[in-house]
Amino acid sequence: MTADNDHFGLFGLPRRYEIDLAALEKAWLAVSSQVHPDRYATATPAAKRVAMQWAARANEAYRVLRNPLARARYLCESQGVDLQVETNTAMSPAFLMQQLEWREQLDDARQGKDAAALEALAQELAQARDAAQVRLTVLLDQQNDVAAAAKAVREWMFLEKLEQEVESVRHDSA
């Protein structure tokens, strides 16, 4: 293993958004077995430290690559696009309007303790998330439009946050 490998290179995977998750897991298990600290129990402290660093790196790379949103974010950022998630809230007018509608639906369902409305909203958000994933596959793997992908990632991050809020309300209502 070399230190200059990115997450994909570490596992010998092509640098793409759409990946084979079974191949990722197999590669992660292979890398993990090579650098597992137990293999270095009798090694020098320096070798143990290096093994721990590689194990941590392999685990972090696996965590990022197995999560579609984290993988998209990683691909954008590793190509020099700063997602500016804390400061860049610019989104299309259509998406902003959709956000307002979803927020209103959530507020109405929360106030009315309407489990069916919460379920419908959860399904609608899941469909929007699935569409975002398809859009990212096209933007990153086919068009290599990282700037547009960054915008799609920010939108998906909003969806994820709203999905968590819906789940929280559903949990509190149960």
N, C-alpha and C positions, 0 to 999 in steps of 0.2 A: 504494500500500500504506500502511496505517496501523499504527501501533505497538500499537493496542489489539486487534487481531485475535488470536484464539487460533489454534492450529494448523489447525483446520478452516477458519476464516475466511480464513486466509492463502491457502488453496488454493481458496476458494469452494465448499467441501464442506459438506453438512449435518452438524450435530453429532450423530453417531450412532456406535454401536459398529460396526455392520455397514456397511462402506463399499465402494465400487467401486474396487478397486485400480488398474484401468486408468485411471480418471478421476483418481485420486490421482497416478499417475505422469505423466500428461499435464499436469496442473496444476503439478506440481513442475518439470517441464521448462520450462514457460512462465515460471514465476516465476524459476527459475534463470537463464534466458536474459536476463531483465530486469535482474537484479542481479549478473550474472557480472562479476568484477573486470576481465576483459579489456575490457569495454565502457567501463571508466573509466580506461583506461591513460593518457589525457591529461588527466584531471580533476584537480581540486585534491586535495591530501592529505586534506582533510576529506571530500570526496565519495567518495574511494577507501575511506576508513575506514567510512563509512556503507554503501557497497556491500558491503564485506567482512562487516559485521555482519548485513546482510540475507541475504547468501548463507549465512552460518553458521546464521542462524535458519531459513531455508528447509530447509537440509540436516537440521537437528535435528528440525524438524517432520515432515519426510518420514520420517526414521528411526523416529520414535515412531509415526506413523500407519500405517506399512506393517507393523508388528509387532503382531499381535493382543493379546498380553499387555501390551506397552507402551502400546498405545492404550487398553485397559481401565483400566490404572493411571492414565493421563493423564485420562481422563474422570472417574474417581472423585476424584482429587486436585484437578482444576479445579472440581469442585463442592463443594469444602471438606471432603472426607472424607480424613482422615489415615490412610493404610493402616497406619502404625505397624509396618512390616515388621520392624524390629529388635527391637521389644518385645512386640508382640501376636502371640502364638503360639496364641491360643485358636481351636480348631477343633471341629467337631462330634465327638462321641464316635465316630460311625461312620467319619468320615474319619481320626481318630486310630488306630482299629483297623486301617483299611485301610493306613495308613502303616506300622504295625508289621508287617503281613503282607508288604508290598512290601520292606521292609528285610530281613526274614527271608529272603525269596526271593532277594534280591540276595546276602546273606551266604552262603546255601547254594550258589548258583550260582558265586560267587567261589571258595569253598573247594573245591568239586567240579570247578572249571574246566569247567562245564557250559554249552557254547555254546548248546545248544537252550533251556535254561532262561533264559539271558540274553535270547535272541531273544523268547521268550514273554513275559518281563517287559517288554521294550521295547515290544512290541505292546500289552500291557495298559495301559502308561503312556500310549502314544499315543492309545488309545481314551479313557482318562480325560481327557486333554488336549482331545481333540475334544469330549467331553461338556461340559467346562468352558467351551469357547468357545461352544457352543450355549446353555448356561445364562446366560452373560454377555450374549448377544444378547437373550435374554428379559428379564433383569434390567435392562439398561441401555436398550434400545430400546423395549420394550413396557411394562414395569412401572415404570420409572424408580426402581428400588429400589437406590439407590447404596450403602447400608449393606450389603445382602446381596451386592451386586456386589463390594464391597471384601473381604468374606470369601472369595468365589469367587476373586478375584485372588490373595489370600494362598495359597489352596490350590493354584492353578495354579503359583505361584512355587515351592512345594514340589515339585510334579510336575516342573517344568523342572529343578530342581536334581537330583532323583533320576534323571531321564533322562540328565543329563550324567554322573552317577556310573556309570550302567549303560554308557554309551558308553565311558567311561574304562576300565572293567573289560573290556569287549569288546575294546577296542584293546590293552590290556595282555596279553590272553589270545591275541591273534592272532600 
